[in-house]
């Protein structure tokens, strides 16, 4: 499955020539999508990139038709994925992005990847990413601390975990619902939320199905009156 992970780009150095250095991902930290990147997760992908003589593109906001540079160095250390990129200053967008990075208007780096091997850790309530195949890295506006709550809830549901009421409310509001509408839906589908271990398999599947039906990418808010009339 192709996914993206967003993180604050811990920039260590920026030059006027468009060279940026820092960490694109940090190991052993749970992000807002409940993913934890394990040490060594990128090693095979980085080896393949090197052996195939490929160049990993630096994109802007994941737009494949808008590359703004290339990564000249990619490596793993004890801390995470260390990167060095050269922004192409011969392009207008490259010059704009470099200026925005310096201004800290762009402070995020998002990795486009395919999951090769992962493991759900019920104790940590997290998805452990053991092996990832990187296909691009983008400069993005929002870092992980502003990531979508919808991604978090979907991740829980994928692993038969139920979101808390606040988590579900926030996710629903991101689809365009008002605070009142979100609270009404949560009250209907999770009126007396029990501990996960207290649900029967039938109840658990029913609640998960209800939550999944609510999490759509675009919502016609006028339709909710029909649903609850």
C-alpha positions in Angstrom: 0.0 0.0 0.0 1.3 3.4 -0.9 1.3 5.9 1.9 2.9 9.1 3.1 4.4 10.0 6.5 4.8 13.6 7.5 7.3 14.9 10.0 8.9 18.1 11.0 12.0 18.6 8.9 14.8 18.9 11.4 16.9 21.2 9.2 20.6 21.3 10.3 21.8 23.5 7.5 20.4 25.7 4.7 22.6 27.5 2.1 21.9 30.2 -0.3 22.8 27.8 -3.1 19.8 25.7 -2.2 21.4 22.9 -0.3 19.4 21.7 2.7 20.5 19.0 5.3 18.6 17.4 8.1 16.5 14.5 9.2 13.5 13.4 7.1 12.3 10.8 9.7 13.2 9.9 13.3 13.2 6.4 14.6 11.1 5.0 17.5 8.7 7.9 17.6 4.9 7.4 17.3 3.3 9.8 14.9 -0.3 11.0 14.6 -1.1 8.1 12.3 0.0 5.7 15.0 3.1 4.6 13.0 6.5 4.0 14.5 9.4 3.8 12.1 11.9 1.2 13.3 15.6 1.5 12.9 16.7 -0.1 9.6 13.3 0.4 7.9 14.9 2.3 5.0 18.1 0.4 4.7 17.1 -1.9 1.8 15.3 0.8 -0.1 18.4 3.1 0.2 20.6 0.2 -1.0 18.4 -0.4 -4.0 18.4 3.3 -4.9 22.2 3.4 -4.7 22.8 0.1 -6.6 20.3 1.1 -9.4 21.9 4.5 -9.8 18.5 6.2 -9.2 18.1 9.7 -8.0 15.3 10.3 -5.5 13.3 13.4 -6.4 12.4 16.3 -4.0 8.9 17.2 -4.9 6.6 20.1 -3.8 3.5 19.0 -1.9 3.6 15.5 -3.5 3.1 16.9 -7.0 4.8 14.5 -9.4 4.8 17.1 -12.1 6.5 19.7 -9.9 10.0 18.4 -8.9 12.0 21.1 -7.2 15.3 19.2 -6.8 17.0 15.9 -5.9 18.5 14.2 -2.9 22.2 13.9 -3.1 22.7 12.0 0.1 20.4 9.6 2.0 21.5 7.4 4.9 20.4 5.9 8.2 22.1 6.6 11.5 21.1 6.0 15.1 18.7 8.9 15.0 16.8 8.4 11.8 16.8 9.1 8.1 19.5 11.6 7.4 19.1 13.5 4.1 20.8 16.2 2.0 19.0 17.7 -0.9 19.8 20.2 -3.7 17.0 22.5 -4.6 17.0 23.5 -8.3 17.3 27.2 -8.2 17.0 27.4 -12.0 13.3 26.8 -11.5 10.9 29.5 -10.1 9.2 27.0 -7.8 12.6 25.9 -6.4 13.6 29.5 -5.6 10.1 30.1 -4.0 10.4 26.9 -1.8 13.9 27.7 -0.6 12.7 31.2 0.4 9.7 29.6 2.3 11.9 27.1 4.1 14.2 29.9 5.3 11.1 31.8 6.4 9.9 28.6 8.1 6.6 28.8 6.3 7.4 25.3 5.0 8.6 23.2 7.9 7.6 19.7 7.0 9.0 16.8 5.0 6.6 14.1 3.8 7.9 10.7 2.6 6.0 8.8 -0.1 6.6 5.1 0.5 5.2 1.6 0.1 5.0 -0.6 3.1 6.9 -3.9 2.7 6.8 -5.2 6.3 4.9 -3.9 9.3 3.6 -5.2 12.6 0.8 -4.0 14.8 1.8 -3.6 18.5 -1.3 -3.8 20.6 0.5 -2.8 23.7 1.8 0.4 22.3 -1.3 0.8 20.0 1.1 1.5 17.2 2.0 0.2 13.8 5.7 -0.8 13.7 7.2 -0.1 10.3 10.0 -2.6 9.7 10.7 -2.1 6.0 9.7 0.7 3.7 10.2 1.4 0.0 10.7 5.1 -0.6 9.6 6.5 -4.0 9.7 10.3 -3.3 10.1 12.9 -0.6 8.2 16.2 -0.6 8.5 19.5 1.0 5.1 20.2 2.6 3.5 22.9 4.6 2.3 21.1 7.6 4.4 18.9 9.9 3.3 15.8 11.7 1.9 17.7 14.8 -0.8 19.0 12.5 -1.5 15.8 10.7 -5.0 14.6 9.9 -7.0 13.0 12.7 -8.8 11.0 10.0 -5.5 9.1 9.3 -5.2 8.3 13.0 -8.8 7.0 13.3 -8.5 5.0 10.0 -5.3 3.4 11.4 -7.0 2.4 14.5 -9.9 0.9 12.6 -7.6 -1.0 10.3 -6.3 -2.9 13.3 -9.7 -3.5 15.0 -9.2 -0.7 17.5 -11.9 1.8 18.3 -11.1 5.5 18.5 -11.8 7.5 21.6 -14.8 9.9 21.5 -12.5 13.0 21.1 -10.5 11.3 18.3 -13.7 10.5 16.4 -15.2 13.9 17.0 -12.0 15.6 15.6 -11.9 13.3 12.6 -15.6 14.0 11.8 -15.1 17.8 12.0 -12.2 17.5 9.5 -14.8 16.1 7.0 -16.7 19.4 7.2 -19.2 18.7 10.0 -19.9 21.2 12.7 -19.0 20.6 16.4 -22.7 19.9 17.1 -23.1 17.4 14.3 -19.9 15.6 15.2 -21.0 15.3 18.9 -24.4 14.0 17.8 -22.9 11.3 15.6 -20.5 10.1 18.3 -23.3 10.0 20.8 -25.4 7.9 18.5 -22.6 5.4 17.6 -20.7 5.4 20.9 -23.3 6.3 23.5 -21.6 4.3 26.3 -18.1 3.4 25.2 -16.8 0.4 27.1 -13.2 -0.9 27.3 -12.2 -2.6 24.1 -11.9 -6.0 25.9 -15.6 -5.8 27.0 -17.0 -5.8 23.5 -18.0 -9.1 21.9 -16.7 -9.8 18.4 -20.1 -8.9 16.9 -20.3 -5.6 18.8 -16.7 -4.7 17.9 -17.2 -5.4 14.2 -20.5 -3.4 14.2 -18.9 -0.4 15.9 -15.9 -0.5 13.6 -18.2 -0.7 10.6 -20.2 2.2 11.8 -17.1 4.3 12.3 -15.7 3.4 8.9 -18.9 4.4 7.2 -18.7 7.9 8.8 -15.1 8.6 7.7 -15.5 9.7 4.1 -13.3 12.1 2.3 -16.0 14.5 1.4 -19.3 15.0 3.2 -22.5 16.7 2.1 -23.4 18.1 5.6 -27.0 18.6 4.6 -27.4 14.8 4.2 -26.9 14.3 8.0 -30.4 15.5 8.7 -31.7 12.7 6.5 -29.6 10.2 8.2 -30.8 11.1 11.7 -34.4 12.1 11.0 
